[in-house]
Amino acid sequence: MAESLRCTVCGRALRDPASRARGTGPVCDRKTRIPPLPGTRRPALPPYVDGRPVDDVPASPLF
C-alpha cells in the first residue's frame, strides 16, 4: 500500500511517517479502530494432561 499524504477518514494532512503508512491520523485511528473481542485470549493449559506433564504430551495425533 502506498503512503498517504492525507488522512483517509477526515482528509487532514499527515505529518508522521507511521500515520502516513497507516493512512490515518492518530485521532481518526483511535476513533475507528475496532477493539479486540472479549475472551479472545487462549486459555492456559493445565500443567498435566492424562497424568503426564504438558511437555510430554504429543502436539497432534499424527505423531
N, CA, C and O atoms as a Maestro MAE file, in Angstrom:
{
 s_m_m2io_version
 :::
 2.0.0
}

f_m_ct {
 s_m_title
 :::
 protein
 m_atom[252] {
  # First column is atom index #
  i_m_mmod_type
  r_m_x_coord
  r_m_y_coord
  r_m_z_coord
  i_m_residue_number
  s_m_chain_name
  s_m_pdb_residue_name
  s_m_pdb_atom_name
  i_m_atomic_number
  :::
  1 25 0.844 -1.168 0.000 1 A "MET " " N  " 7
  2 3 0.000 0.000 0.000 1 A "MET " " CA " 6
  3 2 0.895 1.238 0.000 1 A "MET " " C  " 6
  4 15 1.858 1.310 0.762 1 A "MET " " O  " 8
  5 25 0.581 2.200 -0.843 2 A "ALA " " N  " 7
  6 3 1.370 3.428 -0.935 2 A "ALA " " CA " 6
  7 2 1.070 4.333 0.246 2 A "ALA " " C  " 6
  8 15 -0.022 4.303 0.812 2 A "ALA " " O  " 8
  9 25 2.063 5.140 0.606 3 A "GLU " " N  " 7
  10 3 1.862 6.071 1.709 3 A "GLU " " CA " 6
  11 2 0.881 7.161 1.309 3 A "GLU " " C  " 6
  12 15 0.903 7.657 0.183 3 A "GLU " " O  " 8
  13 25 0.011 7.526 2.263 4 A "SER " " N  " 7
  14 3 -0.967 8.589 2.050 4 A "SER " " CA " 6
  15 2 -0.432 9.893 2.595 4 A "SER " " C  " 6
  16 15 0.207 9.920 3.646 4 A "SER " " O  " 8
  17 25 -0.691 10.969 1.886 5 A "LEU " " N  " 7
  18 3 -0.325 12.291 2.390 5 A "LEU " " CA " 6
  19 2 -1.483 12.918 3.158 5 A "LEU " " C  " 6
  20 15 -1.293 13.886 3.894 5 A "LEU " " O  " 8
  21 25 -2.685 12.365 2.986 6 A "ARG " " N  " 7
  22 3 -3.876 12.864 3.665 6 A "ARG " " CA " 6
  23 2 -4.589 11.710 4.360 6 A "ARG " " C  " 6
  24 15 -4.569 10.573 3.888 6 A "ARG " " O  " 8
  25 25 -5.220 12.025 5.494 7 A "CYS " " N  " 7
  26 3 -5.975 11.023 6.254 7 A "CYS " " CA " 6
  27 2 -7.147 10.541 5.405 7 A "CYS " " C  " 6
  28 15 -7.877 11.348 4.830 7 A "CYS " " O  " 8
  29 25 -7.324 9.238 5.329 8 A "THR " " N  " 7
  30 3 -8.409 8.678 4.530 8 A "THR " " CA " 6
  31 2 -9.772 8.848 5.197 8 A "THR " " C  " 6
  32 15 -10.799 8.619 4.559 8 A "THR " " O  " 8
  33 25 -9.799 9.246 6.472 9 A "VAL " " N  " 7
  34 3 -11.057 9.441 7.185 9 A "VAL " " CA " 6
  35 2 -11.498 10.898 7.114 9 A "VAL " " C  " 6
  36 15 -12.618 11.191 6.695 9 A "VAL " " O  " 8
  37 25 -10.610 11.821 7.528 10 A "CYS " " N  " 7
  38 3 -11.009 13.230 7.623 10 A "CYS " " CA " 6
  39 2 -10.364 14.132 6.578 10 A "CYS " " C  " 6
  40 15 -10.821 15.257 6.379 10 A "CYS " " O  " 8
  41 25 -9.316 13.667 5.906 11 A "GLY " " N  " 7
  42 3 -8.682 14.447 4.856 11 A "GLY " " CA " 6
  43 2 -7.578 15.391 5.313 11 A "GLY " " C  " 6
  44 15 -7.012 16.111 4.490 11 A "GLY " " O  " 8
  45 25 -7.259 15.407 6.602 12 A "ARG " " N  " 7
  46 3 -6.182 16.269 7.082 12 A "ARG " " CA " 6
  47 2 -4.829 15.767 6.591 12 A "ARG " " C  " 6
  48 15 -4.661 14.586 6.286 12 A "ARG " " O  " 8
  49 25 -3.870 16.687 6.521 13 A "ALA " " N  " 7
  50 3 -2.516 16.323 6.104 13 A "ALA " " CA " 6
  51 2 -1.867 15.450 7.174 13 A "ALA " " C  " 6
  52 15 -2.007 15.711 8.369 13 A "ALA " " O  " 8
  53 25 -1.154 14.406 6.735 14 A "LEU " " N  " 7
  54 3 -0.456 13.502 7.650 14 A "LEU " " CA " 6
  55 2 1.009 13.875 7.677 14 A "LEU " " C  " 6
  56 15 1.653 13.965 6.632 14 A "LEU " " O  " 8
  57 25 1.546 14.097 8.887 15 A "ARG " " N  " 7
  58 3 2.937 14.514 9.032 15 A "ARG " " CA " 6
  59 2 3.832 13.401 9.543 15 A "ARG " " C  " 6
  60 15 5.012 13.353 9.196 15 A "ARG " " O  " 8
  61 25 3.303 12.514 10.351 16 A "ASP " " N  " 7
  62 3 4.088 11.444 10.965 16 A "ASP " " CA " 6
  63 2 4.261 10.282 9.980 16 A "ASP " " C  " 6
  64 15 3.289 9.886 9.337 16 A "ASP " " O  " 8
  65 25 5.469 9.726 9.847 17 A "PRO " " N  " 7
  66 3 5.672 8.594 8.924 17 A "PRO " " CA " 6
  67 2 4.781 7.386 9.241 17 A "PRO " " C  " 6
  68 15 4.313 6.710 8.325 17 A "PRO " " O  " 8
  69 25 4.546 7.113 10.520 18 A "ALA " " N  " 7
  70 3 3.688 5.980 10.885 18 A "ALA " " CA " 6
  71 2 2.244 6.240 10.456 18 A "ALA " " C  " 6
  72 15 1.562 5.331 9.982 18 A "ALA " " O  " 8
  73 25 1.782 7.472 10.622 19 A "SER " " N  " 7
  74 3 0.426 7.828 10.190 19 A "SER " " CA " 6
  75 2 0.299 7.726 8.678 19 A "SER " " C  " 6
  76 15 -0.717 7.260 8.163 19 A "SER " " O  " 8
  77 25 1.336 8.164 7.970 20 A "ARG " " N  " 7
  78 3 1.307 8.071 6.506 20 A "ARG " " CA " 6
  79 2 1.256 6.619 6.051 20 A "ARG " " C  " 6
  80 15 0.540 6.289 5.105 20 A "ARG " " O  " 8
  81 25 2.003 5.761 6.711 21 A "ALA " " N  " 7
  82 3 1.995 4.342 6.353 21 A "ALA " " CA " 6
  83 2 0.636 3.711 6.652 21 A "ALA " " C  " 6
  84 15 0.170 2.852 5.904 21 A "ALA " " O  " 8
  85 25 0.007 4.135 7.738 22 A "ARG " " N  " 7
  86 3 -1.290 3.607 8.155 22 A "ARG " " CA " 6
  87 2 -2.414 4.187 7.316 22 A "ARG " " C  " 6
  88 15 -3.410 3.514 7.049 22 A "ARG " " O  " 8
  89 25 -2.252 5.461 6.892 23 A "GLY " " N  " 7
  90 3 -3.288 6.120 6.092 23 A "GLY " " CA " 6
  91 2 -4.279 6.911 6.914 23 A "GLY " " C  " 6
  92 15 -5.200 7.510 6.359 23 A "GLY " " O  " 8
  93 25 -4.112 6.929 8.225 24 A "THR " " N  " 7
  94 3 -4.991 7.703 9.100 24 A "THR " " CA " 6
  95 2 -4.161 8.398 10.158 24 A "THR " " C  " 6
  96 15 -3.091 7.927 10.544 24 A "THR " " O  " 8
  97 25 -4.672 9.527 10.621 25 A "GLY " " N  " 7
  98 3 -4.008 10.236 11.705 25 A "GLY " " CA " 6
  99 2 -4.265 9.553 13.033 25 A "GLY " " C  " 6
  100 15 -5.083 8.636 13.103 25 A "GLY " " O  " 8
  101 25 -3.581 9.982 14.094 26 A "PRO " " N  " 7
  102 3 -3.729 9.306 15.385 26 A "PRO " " CA " 6
  103 2 -5.138 9.409 15.965 26 A "PRO " " C  " 6
  104 15 -5.625 8.454 16.570 26 A "PRO " " O  " 8
  105 25 -5.797 10.554 15.790 27 A "VAL " " N  " 7
  106 3 -7.149 10.729 16.343 27 A "VAL " " CA " 6
  107 2 -8.145 9.846 15.590 27 A "VAL " " C  " 6
  108 15 -8.938 9.137 16.208 27 A "VAL " " O  " 8
  109 25 -8.104 9.888 14.266 28 A "CYS " " N  " 7
  110 3 -9.014 9.055 13.476 28 A "CYS " " CA " 6
  111 2 -8.730 7.576 13.682 28 A "CYS " " C  " 6
  112 15 -9.650 6.758 13.663 28 A "CYS " " O  " 8
  113 25 -7.471 7.230 13.877 29 A "ASP " " N  " 7
  114 3 -7.128 5.835 14.119 29 A "ASP " " CA " 6
  115 2 -7.759 5.344 15.415 29 A "ASP " " C  " 6
  116 15 -8.307 4.242 15.463 29 A "ASP " " O  " 8
  117 25 -7.685 6.162 16.472 30 A "ARG " " N  " 7
  118 3 -8.304 5.770 17.756 30 A "ARG " " CA " 6
  119 2 -9.816 5.682 17.626 30 A "ARG " " C  " 6
  120 15 -10.436 4.799 18.218 30 A "ARG " " O  " 8
  121 25 -10.418 6.585 16.859 31 A "LYS " " N  " 7
  122 3 -11.876 6.597 16.732 31 A "LYS " " CA " 6
  123 2 -12.405 5.441 15.893 31 A "LYS " " C  " 6
  124 15 -13.514 4.963 16.128 31 A "LYS " " O  " 8
  125 25 -11.625 4.987 14.920 32 A "THR " " N  " 7
  126 3 -12.128 3.970 14.002 32 A "THR " " CA " 6
  127 2 -11.585 2.577 14.272 32 A "THR " " C  " 6
  128 15 -12.033 1.617 13.644 32 A "THR " " O  " 8
  129 25 -10.637 2.438 15.183 33 A "ARG " " N  " 7
  130 3 -10.058 1.121 15.468 33 A "ARG " " CA " 6
  131 2 -11.099 0.228 16.136 33 A "ARG " " C  " 6
  132 15 -11.834 0.669 17.020 33 A "ARG " " O  " 8
  133 25 -11.152 -1.005 15.714 34 A "ILE " " N  " 7
  134 3 -12.085 -1.971 16.298 34 A "ILE " " CA " 6
  135 2 -11.412 -2.605 17.506 34 A "ILE " " C  " 6
  136 15 -10.340 -3.193 17.366 34 A "ILE " " O  " 8
  137 25 -12.013 -2.503 18.690 35 A "PRO " " N  " 7
  138 3 -11.395 -3.098 19.873 35 A "PRO " " CA " 6
  139 2 -11.431 -4.624 19.789 35 A "PRO " " C  " 6
  140 15 -12.323 -5.182 19.151 35 A "PRO " " O  " 8
  141 25 -10.474 -5.307 20.422 36 A "PRO " " N  " 7
  142 3 -10.487 -6.767 20.396 36 A "PRO " " CA " 6
  143 2 -11.709 -7.313 21.127 36 A "PRO " " C  " 6
  144 15 -12.193 -6.709 22.084 36 A "PRO " " O  " 8
  145 25 -12.192 -8.441 20.673 37 A "LEU " " N  " 7
  146 3 -13.351 -9.060 21.304 37 A "LEU " " CA " 6
  147 2 -12.967 -9.600 22.677 37 A "LEU " " C  " 6
  148 15 -11.861 -10.111 22.856 37 A "LEU " " O  " 8
  149 25 -13.870 -9.490 23.642 38 A "PRO " " N  " 7
  150 3 -13.559 -10.044 24.966 38 A "PRO " " CA " 6
  151 2 -13.491 -11.568 24.895 38 A "PRO " " C  " 6
  152 15 -14.259 -12.206 24.175 38 A "PRO " " O  " 8
  153 25 -12.568 -12.129 25.647 39 A "GLY " " N  " 7
  154 3 -12.459 -13.579 25.719 39 A "GLY " " CA " 6
  155 2 -11.720 -14.200 24.548 39 A "GLY " " C  " 6
  156 15 -11.861 -15.401 24.317 39 A "GLY " " O  " 8
  157 25 -10.930 -13.424 23.790 40 A "THR " " N  " 7
  158 3 -10.225 -13.997 22.656 40 A "THR " " CA " 6
  159 2 -8.843 -14.528 23.043 40 A "THR " " C  " 6
  160 15 -8.124 -15.056 22.195 40 A "THR " " O  " 8
  161 25 -8.472 -14.393 24.301 41 A "ARG " " N  " 7
  162 3 -7.187 -14.934 24.752 41 A "ARG " " CA " 6
  163 2 -7.268 -16.444 24.815 41 A "ARG " " C  " 6
  164 15 -8.315 -17.014 25.119 41 A "ARG " " O  " 8
  165 25 -6.147 -17.083 24.523 42 A "ARG " " N  " 7
  166 3 -6.108 -18.535 24.608 42 A "ARG " " CA " 6
  167 2 -6.139 -18.965 26.071 42 A "ARG " " C  " 6
  168 15 -5.472 -18.351 26.904 42 A "ARG " " O  " 8
  169 25 -6.890 -19.994 26.395 43 A "PRO " " N  " 7
  170 3 -6.905 -20.459 27.784 43 A "PRO " " CA " 6
  171 2 -5.558 -21.070 28.157 43 A "PRO " " C  " 6
  172 15 -4.851 -21.622 27.314 43 A "PRO " " O  " 8
  173 25 -5.230 -20.962 29.413 44 A "ALA " " N  " 7
  174 3 -3.976 -21.543 29.911 44 A "ALA " " CA " 6
  175 2 -4.091 -23.062 29.908 44 A "ALA " " C  " 6
  176 15 -5.152 -23.611 30.204 44 A "ALA " " O  " 8
  177 25 -3.010 -23.730 29.577 45 A "LEU " " N  " 7
  178 3 -3.003 -25.188 29.587 45 A "LEU " " CA " 6
  179 2 -2.853 -25.697 31.016 45 A "LEU " " C  " 6
  180 15 -2.150 -25.091 31.825 45 A "LEU " " O  " 8
  181 25 -3.502 -26.790 31.320 46 A "PRO " " N  " 7
  182 3 -3.287 -27.373 32.641 46 A "PRO " " CA " 6
  183 2 -1.870 -27.927 32.714 46 A "PRO " " C  " 6
  184 15 -1.301 -28.288 31.683 46 A "PRO " " O  " 8
  185 25 -1.292 -28.003 33.900 47 A "PRO " " N  " 7
  186 3 0.084 -28.496 34.000 47 A "PRO " " CA " 6
  187 2 0.202 -29.970 33.610 47 A "PRO " " C  " 6
  188 15 1.282 -30.411 33.218 47 A "PRO " " O  " 8
  189 25 -0.889 -30.742 33.709 48 A "TYR " " N  " 7
  190 3 -0.850 -32.163 33.380 48 A "TYR " " CA " 6
  191 2 -2.038 -32.522 32.506 48 A "TYR " " C  " 6
  192 15 -3.144 -32.017 32.702 48 A "TYR " " O  " 8
  193 25 -1.797 -33.407 31.531 49 A "VAL " " N  " 7
  194 3 -2.862 -33.947 30.689 49 A "VAL " " CA " 6
  195 2 -2.729 -35.460 30.752 49 A "VAL " " C  " 6
  196 15 -1.670 -36.009 30.447 49 A "VAL " " O  " 8
  197 25 -3.791 -36.126 31.141 50 A "ASP " " N  " 7
  198 3 -3.785 -37.588 31.287 50 A "ASP " " CA " 6
  199 2 -2.682 -38.059 32.213 50 A "ASP " " C  " 6
  200 15 -2.106 -39.125 31.997 50 A "ASP " " O  " 8
  201 25 -2.382 -37.284 33.239 51 A "GLY " " N  " 7
  202 3 -1.385 -37.679 34.210 51 A "GLY " " CA " 6
  203 2 0.051 -37.449 33.775 51 A "GLY " " C  " 6
  204 15 0.974 -37.774 34.522 51 A "GLY " " O  " 8
  205 25 0.268 -36.890 32.571 52 A "ARG " " N  " 7
  206 3 1.623 -36.612 32.090 52 A "ARG " " CA " 6
  207 2 1.840 -35.105 32.036 52 A "ARG " " C  " 6
  208 15 0.884 -34.360 31.821 52 A "ARG " " O  " 8
  209 25 3.072 -34.636 32.226 53 A "PRO " " N  " 7
  210 3 3.329 -33.197 32.068 53 A "PRO " " CA " 6
  211 2 2.992 -32.754 30.649 53 A "PRO " " C  " 6
  212 15 3.125 -33.533 29.705 53 A "PRO " " O  " 8
  213 25 2.559 -31.510 30.495 54 A "VAL " " N  " 7
  214 3 2.155 -30.985 29.195 54 A "VAL " " CA " 6
  215 2 3.287 -31.113 28.175 54 A "VAL " " C  " 6
  216 15 3.019 -31.373 27.003 54 A "VAL " " O  " 8
  217 25 4.532 -30.939 28.586 55 A "ASP " " N  " 7
  218 3 5.658 -31.037 27.656 55 A "ASP " " CA " 6
  219 2 5.810 -32.447 27.086 55 A "ASP " " C  " 6
  220 15 6.432 -32.623 26.038 55 A "ASP " " O  " 8
  221 25 5.258 -33.441 27.754 56 A "ASP " " N  " 7
  222 3 5.402 -34.836 27.343 56 A "ASP " " CA " 6
  223 2 4.242 -35.288 26.442 56 A "ASP " " C  " 6
  224 15 4.304 -36.380 25.879 56 A "ASP " " O  " 8
  225 25 3.205 -34.488 26.297 57 A "VAL " " N  " 7
  226 3 2.036 -34.853 25.518 57 A "VAL " " CA " 6
  227 2 2.292 -34.519 24.052 57 A "VAL " " C  " 6
  228 15 2.726 -33.404 23.763 57 A "VAL " " O  " 8
  229 25 2.045 -35.433 23.110 58 A "PRO " " N  " 7
  230 3 2.259 -35.148 21.694 58 A "PRO " " CA " 6
  231 2 1.406 -33.965 21.235 58 A "PRO " " C  " 6
  232 15 0.302 -33.754 21.735 58 A "PRO " " O  " 8
  233 25 1.930 -33.197 20.279 59 A "ALA " " N  " 7
  234 3 1.251 -32.000 19.803 59 A "ALA " " CA " 6
  235 2 0.033 -32.330 18.956 59 A "ALA " " C  " 6
  236 15 -0.940 -31.576 18.961 59 A "ALA " " O  " 8
  237 25 0.066 -33.437 18.231 60 A "SER " " N  " 7
  238 3 -1.083 -33.797 17.415 60 A "SER " " CA " 6
  239 2 -1.184 -35.318 17.362 60 A "SER " " C  " 6
  240 15 -0.223 -36.016 17.686 60 A "SER " " O  " 8
  241 25 -2.338 -35.832 16.956 61 A "PRO " " N  " 7
  242 3 -2.485 -37.288 16.885 61 A "PRO " " CA " 6
  243 2 -1.682 -37.910 15.760 61 A "PRO " " C  " 6
  244 15 -1.608 -39.137 15.695 61 A "PRO " " O  " 8
  245 25 -1.076 -37.139 14.869 62 A "LEU " " N  " 7
  246 3 -0.306 -37.671 13.762 62 A "LEU " " CA " 6
  247 2 1.063 -38.165 14.190 62 A "LEU " " C  " 6
  248 15 1.698 -38.910 13.443 62 A "LEU " " O  " 8
  249 25 1.534 -37.782 15.350 63 A "PHE " " N  " 7
  250 3 2.859 -38.172 15.789 63 A "PHE " " CA " 6
  251 2 2.820 -39.383 16.675 63 A "PHE " " C  " 6
  252 15 3.864 -39.845 17.134 63 A "PHE " " O  " 8
  :::
 }
 m_bond[251] {
  # First column is bond index #
  i_m_from
  i_m_to
  i_m_order
  :::
  1 1 2 1
  2 2 3 1
  3 3 4 2
  4 3 5 1
  5 5 6 1
  6 6 7 1
  7 7 8 2
  8 7 9 1
  9 9 10 1
  10 10 11 1
  11 11 12 2
  12 11 13 1
  13 13 14 1
  14 14 15 1
  15 15 16 2
  16 15 17 1
  17 17 18 1
  18 18 19 1
  19 19 20 2
  20 19 21 1
  21 21 22 1
  22 22 23 1
  23 23 24 2
  24 23 25 1
  25 25 26 1
  26 26 27 1
  27 27 28 2
  28 27 29 1
  29 29 30 1
  30 30 31 1
  31 31 32 2
  32 31 33 1
  33 33 34 1
  34 34 35 1
  35 35 36 2
  36 35 37 1
  37 37 38 1
  38 38 39 1
  39 39 40 2
  40 39 41 1
  41 41 42 1
  42 42 43 1
  43 43 44 2
  44 43 45 1
  45 45 46 1
  46 46 47 1
  47 47 48 2
  48 47 49 1
  49 49 50 1
  50 50 51 1
  51 51 52 2
  52 51 53 1
  53 53 54 1
  54 54 55 1
  55 55 56 2
  56 55 57 1
  57 57 58 1
  58 58 59 1
  59 59 60 2
  60 59 61 1
  61 61 62 1
  62 62 63 1
  63 63 64 2
  64 63 65 1
  65 65 66 1
  66 66 67 1
  67 67 68 2
  68 67 69 1
  69 69 70 1
  70 70 71 1
  71 71 72 2
  72 71 73 1
  73 73 74 1
  74 74 75 1
  75 75 76 2
  76 75 77 1
  77 77 78 1
  78 78 79 1
  79 79 80 2
  80 79 81 1
  81 81 82 1
  82 82 83 1
  83 83 84 2
  84 83 85 1
  85 85 86 1
  86 86 87 1
  87 87 88 2
  88 87 89 1
  89 89 90 1
  90 90 91 1
  91 91 92 2
  92 91 93 1
  93 93 94 1
  94 94 95 1
  95 95 96 2
  96 95 97 1
  97 97 98 1
  98 98 99 1
  99 99 100 2
  100 99 101 1
  101 101 102 1
  102 102 103 1
  103 103 104 2
  104 103 105 1
  105 105 106 1
  106 106 107 1
  107 107 108 2
  108 107 109 1
  109 109 110 1
  110 110 111 1
  111 111 112 2
  112 111 113 1
  113 113 114 1
  114 114 115 1
  115 115 116 2
  116 115 117 1
  117 117 118 1
  118 118 119 1
  119 119 120 2
  120 119 121 1
  121 121 122 1
  122 122 123 1
  123 123 124 2
  124 123 125 1
  125 125 126 1
  126 126 127 1
  127 127 128 2
  128 127 129 1
  129 129 130 1
  130 130 131 1
  131 131 132 2
  132 131 133 1
  133 133 134 1
  134 134 135 1
  135 135 136 2
  136 135 137 1
  137 137 138 1
  138 138 139 1
  139 139 140 2
  140 139 141 1
  141 141 142 1
  142 142 143 1
  143 143 144 2
  144 143 145 1
  145 145 146 1
  146 146 147 1
  147 147 148 2
  148 147 149 1
  149 149 150 1
  150 150 151 1
  151 151 152 2
  152 151 153 1
  153 153 154 1
  154 154 155 1
  155 155 156 2
  156 155 157 1
  157 157 158 1
  158 158 159 1
  159 159 160 2
  160 159 161 1
  161 161 162 1
  162 162 163 1
  163 163 164 2
  164 163 165 1
  165 165 166 1
  166 166 167 1
  167 167 168 2
  168 167 169 1
  169 169 170 1
  170 170 171 1
  171 171 172 2
  172 171 173 1
  173 173 174 1
  174 174 175 1
  175 175 176 2
  176 175 177 1
  177 177 178 1
  178 178 179 1
  179 179 180 2
  180 179 181 1
  181 181 182 1
  182 182 183 1
  183 183 184 2
  184 183 185 1
  185 185 186 1
  186 186 187 1
  187 187 188 2
  188 187 189 1
  189 189 190 1
  190 190 191 1
  191 191 192 2
  192 191 193 1
  193 193 194 1
  194 194 195 1
  195 195 196 2
  196 195 197 1
  197 197 198 1
  198 198 199 1
  199 199 200 2
  200 199 201 1
  201 201 202 1
  202 202 203 1
  203 203 204 2
  204 203 205 1
  205 205 206 1
  206 206 207 1
  207 207 208 2
  208 207 209 1
  209 209 210 1
  210 210 211 1
  211 211 212 2
  212 211 213 1
  213 213 214 1
  214 214 215 1
  215 215 216 2
  216 215 217 1
  217 217 218 1
  218 218 219 1
  219 219 220 2
  220 219 221 1
  221 221 222 1
  222 222 223 1
  223 223 224 2
  224 223 225 1
  225 225 226 1
  226 226 227 1
  227 227 228 2
  228 227 229 1
  229 229 230 1
  230 230 231 1
  231 231 232 2
  232 231 233 1
  233 233 234 1
  234 234 235 1
  235 235 236 2
  236 235 237 1
  237 237 238 1
  238 238 239 1
  239 239 240 2
  240 239 241 1
  241 241 242 1
  242 242 243 1
  243 243 244 2
  244 243 245 1
  245 245 246 1
  246 246 247 1
  247 247 248 2
  248 247 249 1
  249 249 250 1
  250 250 251 1
  251 251 252 2
  :::
 }
}
